[in-house]
Amino acid sequence: MRITVDKIASVTRNLDLGKTLTLTDRIEVRPGAVIAGRVLNHKGAYNTLEDRHGRMSTVQSGDIVIGALGHRNALHGYEGVLPAKVNVGDKLQILNLGGVIGHCISFNPDVGPPFDLEVLGQVLVFPEFNSRVGQPAHIGMNALEGVADAAMVPVIYVAGTCMNSGKTAAACTLVRSLSQAGYRVGGGKLTGVSLQKDILNMRDYGADIAYDFTDTGVVSSDASTSQRSARIVFSELAAEGAQIIVAETGDGIMGDYGVQSILADKELMKRAAAILLCANDPVGCAGGVRDMKERYGLQVDVVTGPATDNNVGVRFVQRELGLPALNARTNAQALSDFIKAKMIERGALK
């Protein structure tokens, strides 16, 4: 079956698909399988899809879209699972702006019910020149595989208590400052559900190179994939000349996307030149700092995020936790200067 599609979601960007595609009705039910579907409903909010260039376009009822099977566990968005089986004609849902497709089982009222999608088939690709034998498309095709002999580059880890806790704002502040100081900066998004907005923001703020877990062939990270993806991202950034890496862990340190596996990995955390914790409120600050120390033996260097938006939260962090509280939006220079000084003290920067 040949189709002409309306929108190709960014989760499929490793494949560089065109608008005219061939489908098969035999669908591989596994994370990352690339499928086509027809949108069945209209939405007035949370109604866009990110393409492989990072552009957001509005989705309309009747659009034929290309995405990839996967799961999502978002407190402020959708919870969705990979179905046990998928047939042509089945109804699934678009779980995020990056085009992850699965069976939605709950949603946050702020985003409303998701787009419903009638499954049309799995996309076939033809990697061999002049071959008429198609292969079922998967986002692992053309994915980064890592560089075995890459140098061990120091990493600034930006972790948070939850999604929307200020992690990307903090990461971009540090990327900009280090880039302006003359360092070649690599940006990384290690966990979450596929969406390239955050690494594109890092590039906008001065990152010379930026990769995320989707570049390694992962749709939605979890405990079984996050460590491998982090190693691949770090080695690829190092091989391309990064002198320092700013790495954001998507979602929260107690979420379902495999952040815990990274924090518990001694080899990965040995790279840490600094650790930032982003939090929305004082309880999150206290619990996050305590959890990092007691569960993983990690010391948070500075607290940022909405909890530090004014002096109320700043005083709490300083008084109760004995840590600096520096807001990435209102006190960016002080946050950058503090982290650079900490890295110089530890020998990670010259």
N, C-alpha and C positions, 0 to 999 in steps of 0.2 A: 504494500500500500504506500503510495506517494502522497505526501501532504505538503502544503505551504503553511508555515506557522506565523503567528502574529508576534509572539514574544518568546525569547530564549533567556531563561533565568541564569544569574551569575554562578549558581552552584555547578553549572556544566562548563565553566570557562576553560577547563583543561583541554576540552575537546575542540574548541573553536568551530562550533557547528554553523552551518548555513541555514537559510530560511526554507529551503526545499529539502525534505528529508524522507527517508524510507523507514517504514515501521514494520514490525513483526507482531503477530498476536500471541507469541510465546514470550511471556514476561518472566524474567529472573527476579524473584523476590528476595533482594538483598540490598543493604544500604549502598547507595551510590548508583543503582541502576537508573538509567536515563529513560524517562517515559514522556509521552505526549498526552495531553488531556484538553478537553473543551470546558471552559468555564461556564457554570450553570446559573450563577446568580450575580446580583449587583450589590456592591458595598459602597457606603459613603465615607467610611473611615478605614484606615489600614488597608488601602485598596491599590497599592502600587507593587511593582516588581522590579528588582534591580537586575539590569543586564550585565553582560560580561565587562562592559566599559565603566560600570559604576553608575550609569544613568538610571533614575527611577522613572518608570512609565506607568500610567494609570491602566489598570486592568478592567476590561469591560466584559459583561456577559456575552458569551459566544466566542470569545478569544480562544485560539488554540495556543497553548503554552507548553514549553519544554522545561521540565525540572527533573529532580532526582529523588528517589525513594529514601526516606530516612525517618528519624524520630525527633521530637523536640520536647523539652521540659522547662518551659519558661513561666516563671511566676507572674510576670506582667504581660504575658502573651498567651500562646496556645500550648497545651499539652497534647502530643500526638505520638502514636506508635507506628512501627512498621507492621503492615498487615501480614497475616499468616499466608495468605495467597492473594493474587491480583489477577483478574481477568479483564479482557476488553469489555467495556460497558459498565464496570464497577464504578461506584462513586467514592472518591477519596477527597481530601482537603489539602489546600495549600497552607502549610504550617508557618511560613515566615516569608519575609521580603526577598530572600535569596532564592526561593523556588524549591524548598524542601517539601516533599509531598508524602502524606501518610494518612492515617485514620485519626482524626481529632476526637479526643475523649473528654476534654474540658477546655474552657477558655476564660480569660479575664474579661469582665464586662466593659472595660475601657476600650478594647479592640473589637468587641462584638464577635458574632459567629464568623468563621473563616469562609473563604471561597470554596464552594463545592466544585469538583472536577470530575467529568466523565472520562474514564480511561480509554484512550484510543489505541495504545500499543506501546511497545518498547522501540526506541530508536535504534537503527542499525547504522554502523559505520563501516567504511570500506578502506582500511589502512593500506592494502596492497594495491599498487597501481594497476588499473585495468581489470581488477578482480570483480566478479559479480557476486562473490560470496561475502555477505555482510556478517559483521560480528556485533553481538548485543553491546550497546554503548554503556560504558561505566565511567564514572569520573576518575577512577584510578588510572585510566589510560592517559599517558603523557604526564603523569604526576611526578613530582620531585621524589628522588630516591635517597638523597643524602650523599655526602662526600666523606669517604672513609678517613682520609688523612687531614681533614680540616683542623685548623688551629682552635684552641679553646678560648673563645672570646668572652670577656666579662659581660654579665647580664644584669640589667636592672629589672627586677620583677615588680609588676604592678598588679596587685590582687585586690579583690573587693569582697564585701559581705553579700552582695547581690547584684543582679543586673541593674543598670541605671544608677550606679553608685559613684560615677565620676572617673572610672578607670581610663577611658579613652582620652578625656580632657587632660588628665595627669600625664599619660604617656606622651601625648602630643606636645605638652609643655616641655617635657624633658628632651624629646627629639629635637625640637626647635633650638633649645638652648645649646645642646651638645653640637648640633650641626653648625650653628653660628660661631661656636668656639673653634671650629675647624676640624672636628672629628668626622670620620666616615661612619654614619649611624645606620644600623639595621633595625627594622621594625618587625615585630612578630606578634601574631595573635595565636595563642596556643590552644585554646579551648573554646567551645561554644557551638552554635549552630550556624551553618554556612551563610555568610554575608560579608562582602569585601569592603564595606563602608569604612570600617575601622582602620584597615591597613592602607586604604586610599587616603584617609585623613592623615595618617602618619607620613605618607609620601608628600602630601600637601604641606606639612609642617617641616619638611626637610630631610626625611629619611631617604638615604641613597638607594636602599633596597628594602622591600617589605614582603613578607610571606605569611600565610596562615595555614591552618590545618587542612583546609580544602585543597591547597596546592600540593598536599601530600596524599590526596585521594580520599579524604575523610569528609563525609557530609555533616555529621553531628558527632562531636567527640564524646568519649566516655572513658571509663577506667581502663578499658582494653586497648585504646588507641592513643591516648593523650601523651604518654611518655615517648612512644616511637615518633609521633608527629613533632614533638618538641625537639628531639634529637636531630631529625631531618631538617627542620627549619633552622636550627642553630648552625648546623654544619654547612648548609647552603649559603646562609648569610656570611659566615666566616670565609667560605671559599670565594665569595664575591668581594671580599675586602673590608667587611665591616670591622671597625675597631671597638665598637661598643654596641650592644643590642639592648633595645628597650622592648620588653616582652610583656604583653597584657594577657592575663588569664581571664577568659570570658566567663560570665556568670559569677557565682560566689564560691567562697572557699568551702562551703558546705553543700554545694549544688550537685547536680547529677551529670556534669560534663567532664569529669575526670581531673578536676583541679587537684583533688586530694592525692592522686597518684603522682602528680608532678611534685607537689610539696614534700611527699614522702620519699622521693628519689634522691638519694645522697649525691649521686654523680651530677644530676641536673642542678641541685641546689648548691653544690660546691662552686658553681659558676657565679653565684649571686654576689654582685658588687654592692647592691643595695636592695632593700625590700620596702615597698610602699603599700600601705593598706588604705583603701578607699571605703568609706562607710557613710550611711545616710543619717545615722543618729547616734547618740552617746552609748546606748546599749550595744549597738553594732560595733562601735569602736572598742569597747571593753571586751566583749565576747570574742571579737576577731583577734585582738592582740593576745588574749589569753589562750585561745585555741591554737594559734600559730606556735606559741611557745610550749604549751603543755603537750600537744599532740605531735608536733614535728620538730621541736627543739629550735625553732626559728625566731629570731628577734626582729620585730618590725622596727624600721629606722624612723619612719615618719608617717603620720596619719593625715589624710587629705579627704576630699569628697564633700558632699553636701553637709556632713556633720560639722565641717569647719567653715561654713558659709558666713558665720559672724562670730563675735567674741564669746557667745554663750558656749558653743561647742569647743572652741579653742581652749577656753579656761578649763573645761572638763577634762580634755585630753591631757593638758599640761599638769593639772592638779591631781587627777585620779590615776593617770597612767604614767606620768613622768616622761612623756614623749613630746617632741615638737609636733605642732599641728599647723600645717601650712596649706592654704587653699590654692589649688591650681589655677583658678580663674582670677581671684582677687589679689593673690600674692605669688604670682608665677615666678618672679625673679628670685624671691627668697627661697622658694622650693627648689628651683634649679641650682642656686648657689649652695644650698645645704647638701644636696645629693652629690654635686661635683666635689665638694670638700670632703665628704664621706668617702667617695671613691678614691680620691688622692691619698687620703689617710690610710686606706687599705691597699694601696699600690695598684689599683685598677686603672687609674689615669695618671698621666704625667703632666 
